[in-house]
Amino acid sequence: MNFDESIGRAETIIAQLEQAQAISMDEYKRLANEATALLKQCKAEIDGMEKNIENI
């Protein structure tokens, strides 16, 4: 999954969690963990780009 897809998926999950009236706690936890992993992946990409820019 590329950066834009990861951000989009994380945003979708966050919207679901904000309206989480009809999902189980297990599903809430699964979605929260997925969003966290996606955001960590995106942050790592951003950090890598920043290091590349600093080295120019």
N, CA, C and O atoms as a GROMACS GRO file, in nm:
protein
  224
    1MET      N    1   0.086  -0.116   0.000
    1MET     CA    2   0.000   0.000   0.000
    1MET      C    3   0.091   0.124   0.000
    1MET      O    4   0.185   0.133   0.080
    2ASN      N    5   0.064   0.219  -0.089
    2ASN     CA    6   0.147   0.339  -0.093
    2ASN      C    7   0.101   0.439   0.015
    2ASN      O    8   0.003   0.416   0.085
    3PHE      N    9   0.175   0.549   0.025
    3PHE     CA   10   0.150   0.648   0.129
    3PHE      C   11   0.006   0.701   0.123
    3PHE      O   12  -0.064   0.703   0.224
    4ASP      N   13  -0.038   0.743   0.005
    4ASP     CA   14  -0.173   0.800  -0.008
    4ASP      C   15  -0.282   0.699   0.026
    4ASP      O   16  -0.382   0.734   0.089
    5GLU      N   17  -0.262   0.575  -0.015
    5GLU     CA   18  -0.360   0.470   0.018
    5GLU      C   19  -0.362   0.446   0.169
    5GLU      O   20  -0.469   0.427   0.228
    6SER      N   21  -0.245   0.446   0.231
    6SER     CA   22  -0.237   0.423   0.376
    6SER      C   23  -0.306   0.534   0.453
    6SER      O   24  -0.382   0.508   0.547
    7ILE      N   25  -0.281   0.658   0.414
    7ILE     CA   26  -0.347   0.772   0.481
    7ILE      C   27  -0.498   0.765   0.461
    7ILE      O   28  -0.575   0.787   0.555
    8GLY      N   29  -0.540   0.734   0.339
    8GLY     CA   30  -0.683   0.724   0.311
    8GLY      C   31  -0.750   0.616   0.393
    8GLY      O   32  -0.859   0.636   0.447
    9ARG      N   33  -0.685   0.500   0.404
    9ARG     CA   34  -0.741   0.391   0.482
    9ARG      C   35  -0.747   0.430   0.631
    9ARG      O   36  -0.846   0.402   0.698
   10ALA      N   37  -0.641   0.493   0.681
   10ALA     CA   38  -0.640   0.536   0.821
   10ALA      C   39  -0.753   0.636   0.847
   10ALA      O   40  -0.821   0.627   0.950
   11GLU      N   41  -0.774   0.730   0.756
   11GLU     CA   42  -0.882   0.828   0.772
   11GLU      C   43  -1.018   0.759   0.774
   11GLU      O   44  -1.106   0.796   0.852
   12THR      N   45  -1.036   0.660   0.688
   12THR     CA   46  -1.161   0.584   0.684
   12THR      C   47  -1.185   0.513   0.816
   12THR      O   48  -1.296   0.515   0.871
   13ILE      N   49  -1.081   0.450   0.867
   13ILE     CA   50  -1.092   0.378   0.995
   13ILE      C   51  -1.125   0.475   1.108
   13ILE      O   52  -1.212   0.447   1.190
   14ILE      N   53  -1.057   0.588   1.112
   14ILE     CA   54  -1.081   0.686   1.218
   14ILE      C   55  -1.226   0.734   1.214
   14ILE      O   56  -1.289   0.750   1.318
   15ALA      N   57  -1.278   0.758   1.094
   15ALA     CA   58  -1.418   0.798   1.081
   15ALA      C   59  -1.510   0.689   1.134
   15ALA      O   60  -1.609   0.718   1.202
   16GLN      N   61  -1.479   0.563   1.105
   16GLN     CA   62  -1.559   0.451   1.155
   16GLN      C   63  -1.555   0.448   1.308
   16GLN      O   64  -1.657   0.427   1.374
   17LEU      N   65  -1.436   0.468   1.364
   17LEU     CA   66  -1.422   0.462   1.509
   17LEU      C   67  -1.496   0.576   1.578
   17LEU      O   68  -1.549   0.559   1.688
   18GLU      N   69  -1.499   0.691   1.513
   18GLU     CA   70  -1.572   0.805   1.571
   18GLU      C   71  -1.722   0.780   1.574
   18GLU      O   72  -1.793   0.838   1.657
   19GLN      N   73  -1.770   0.695   1.485
   19GLN     CA   74  -1.913   0.664   1.480
   19GLN      C   75  -1.939   0.521   1.526
   19GLN      O   76  -2.034   0.458   1.480
   20ALA      N   77  -1.857   0.471   1.613
   20ALA     CA   78  -1.856   0.330   1.651
   20ALA      C   79  -1.970   0.291   1.744
   20ALA      O   80  -1.945   0.238   1.853
   21GLN      N   81  -2.090   0.316   1.705
   21GLN     CA   82  -2.203   0.280   1.789
   21GLN      C   83  -2.244   0.134   1.771
   21GLN      O   84  -2.302   0.073   1.862
   22ALA      N   85  -2.214   0.077   1.655
   22ALA     CA   86  -2.266  -0.056   1.626
   22ALA      C   87  -2.157  -0.160   1.603
   22ALA      O   88  -2.183  -0.264   1.543
   23ILE      N   89  -2.034  -0.133   1.650
   23ILE     CA   90  -1.931  -0.235   1.634
   23ILE      C   91  -1.889  -0.288   1.770
   23ILE      O   92  -1.897  -0.219   1.872
   24SER      N   93  -1.845  -0.411   1.769
   24SER     CA   94  -1.804  -0.475   1.894
   24SER      C   95  -1.670  -0.418   1.942
   24SER      O   96  -1.598  -0.354   1.865
   25MET      N   97  -1.640  -0.443   2.066
   25MET     CA   98  -1.513  -0.396   2.122
   25MET      C   99  -1.396  -0.463   2.050
   25MET      O  100  -1.293  -0.399   2.027
   26ASP      N  101  -1.411  -0.590   2.014
   26ASP     CA  102  -1.305  -0.659   1.940
   26ASP      C  103  -1.280  -0.594   1.805
   26ASP      O  104  -1.165  -0.576   1.764
   27GLU      N  105  -1.386  -0.559   1.735
   27GLU     CA  106  -1.373  -0.493   1.606
   27GLU      C  107  -1.313  -0.353   1.623
   27GLU      O  108  -1.230  -0.311   1.543
   28TYR      N  109  -1.354  -0.283   1.726
   28TYR     CA  110  -1.300  -0.150   1.756
   28TYR      C  111  -1.149  -0.160   1.777
   28TYR      O  112  -1.072  -0.081   1.724
   29LYS      N  113  -1.108  -0.258   1.856
   29LYS     CA  114  -0.966  -0.279   1.885
   29LYS      C  115  -0.890  -0.314   1.759
   29LYS      O  116  -0.781  -0.262   1.736
   30ARG      N  117  -0.945  -0.402   1.676
   30ARG     CA  118  -0.880  -0.442   1.552
   30ARG      C  119  -0.860  -0.322   1.460
   30ARG      O  120  -0.752  -0.302   1.404
   31LEU      N  121  -0.964  -0.242   1.446
   31LEU     CA  122  -0.956  -0.123   1.360
   31LEU      C  123  -0.857  -0.021   1.416
   31LEU      O  124  -0.780   0.039   1.340
   32ALA      N  125  -0.858  -0.001   1.546
   32ALA     CA  126  -0.764   0.093   1.608
   32ALA      C  127  -0.621   0.048   1.587
   32ALA      O  128  -0.534   0.130   1.558
   33ASN      N  129  -0.595  -0.081   1.600
   33ASN     CA  130  -0.461  -0.135   1.578
   33ASN      C  131  -0.419  -0.119   1.432
   33ASN      O  132  -0.304  -0.085   1.404
   34GLU      N  133  -0.511  -0.142   1.339
   34GLU     CA  134  -0.481  -0.125   1.197
   34GLU      C  135  -0.447   0.020   1.166
   34GLU      O  136  -0.350   0.048   1.096
   35ALA      N  137  -0.527   0.113   1.218
   35ALA     CA  138  -0.502   0.255   1.194
   35ALA      C  139  -0.368   0.297   1.253
   35ALA      O  140  -0.294   0.373   1.191
   36THR      N  141  -0.337   0.248   1.372
   36THR     CA  142  -0.209   0.280   1.435
   36THR      C  143  -0.092   0.231   1.350
   36THR      O  144   0.006   0.304   1.331
   37ALA      N  145  -0.101   0.110   1.300
   37ALA     CA  146   0.006   0.055   1.216
   37ALA      C  147   0.021   0.136   1.087
   37ALA      O  148   0.133   0.163   1.044
   38LEU      N  149  -0.089   0.174   1.026
   38LEU     CA  150  -0.084   0.253   0.903
   38LEU      C  151  -0.020   0.390   0.929
   38LEU      O  152   0.063   0.435   0.850
   39LEU      N  153  -0.057   0.453   1.038
   39LEU     CA  154  -0.001   0.584   1.069
   39LEU      C  155   0.148   0.576   1.104
   39LEU      O  156   0.224   0.666   1.070
   40LYS      N  157   0.189   0.469   1.170
   40LYS     CA  158   0.331   0.449   1.198
   40LYS      C  159   0.410   0.432   1.068
   40LYS      O  160   0.519   0.486   1.053
   41GLN      N  161   0.352   0.357   0.975
   41GLN     CA  162   0.415   0.337   0.844
   41GLN      C  163   0.430   0.471   0.772
   41GLN      O  164   0.535   0.500   0.715
   42CYS      N  165   0.327   0.551   0.774
   42CYS     CA  166   0.330   0.682   0.709
   42CYS      C  167   0.433   0.773   0.774
   42CYS      O  168   0.507   0.844   0.705
   43LYS      N  169   0.439   0.772   0.907
   43LYS     CA  170   0.536   0.854   0.979
   43LYS      C  171   0.678   0.812   0.942
   43LYS      O  172   0.764   0.898   0.924
   44ALA      N  173   0.702   0.683   0.931
   44ALA     CA  174   0.835   0.634   0.894
   44ALA      C  175   0.873   0.684   0.755
   44ALA      O  176   0.988   0.721   0.732
   45GLU      N  177   0.778   0.684   0.662
   45GLU     CA  178   0.804   0.736   0.528
   45GLU      C  179   0.838   0.885   0.532
   45GLU      O  180   0.932   0.929   0.466
   46ILE      N  181   0.762   0.960   0.608
   46ILE     CA  182   0.787   1.104   0.620
   46ILE      C  183   0.924   1.129   0.682
   46ILE      O  184   1.000   1.213   0.634
   47ASP      N  185   0.956   1.056   0.787
   47ASP     CA  186   1.087   1.070   0.852
   47ASP      C  187   1.199   1.039   0.753
   47ASP      O  188   1.300   1.109   0.751
   48GLY      N  189   1.180   0.937   0.672
   48GLY     CA  190   1.280   0.901   0.571
   48GLY      C  191   1.297   1.011   0.467
   48GLY      O  192   1.409   1.042   0.427
   49MET      N  193   1.187   1.069   0.423
   49MET     CA  194   1.194   1.179   0.326
   49MET      C  195   1.265   1.299   0.386
   49MET      O  196   1.344   1.365   0.319
   50GLU      N  197   1.237   1.330   0.513
   50GLU     CA  198   1.302   1.443   0.579
   50GLU      C  199   1.454   1.422   0.586
   50GLU      O  200   1.530   1.516   0.563
   51LYS      N  201   1.497   1.300   0.616
   51LYS     CA  202   1.641   1.271   0.621
   51LYS      C  203   1.704   1.287   0.483
   51LYS      O  204   1.815   1.338   0.471
   52ASN      N  205   1.632   1.242   0.379
   52ASN     CA  206   1.684   1.257   0.242
   52ASN      C  207   1.699   1.403   0.207
   52ASN      O  208   1.798   1.443   0.144
   53ILE      N  209   1.603   1.483   0.246
   53ILE     CA  210   1.608   1.628   0.215
   53ILE      C  211   1.724   1.693   0.291
   53ILE      O  212   1.794   1.778   0.236
   54GLU      N  213   1.743   1.654   0.416
   54GLU     CA  214   1.852   1.710   0.495
   54GLU      C  215   1.989   1.678   0.434
   54GLU      O  216   2.083   1.756   0.448
   55ASN      N  217   1.999   1.563   0.366
   55ASN     CA  218   2.126   1.521   0.309
   55ASN      C  219   2.154   1.581   0.172
   55ASN      O  220   2.259   1.556   0.113
   56ILE      N  221   2.062   1.659   0.122
   56ILE     CA  222   2.082   1.720  -0.011
   56ILE      C  223   2.172   1.840   0.000
   56ILE      O  224   2.201   1.905  -0.100
   0.00000   0.00000   0.00000
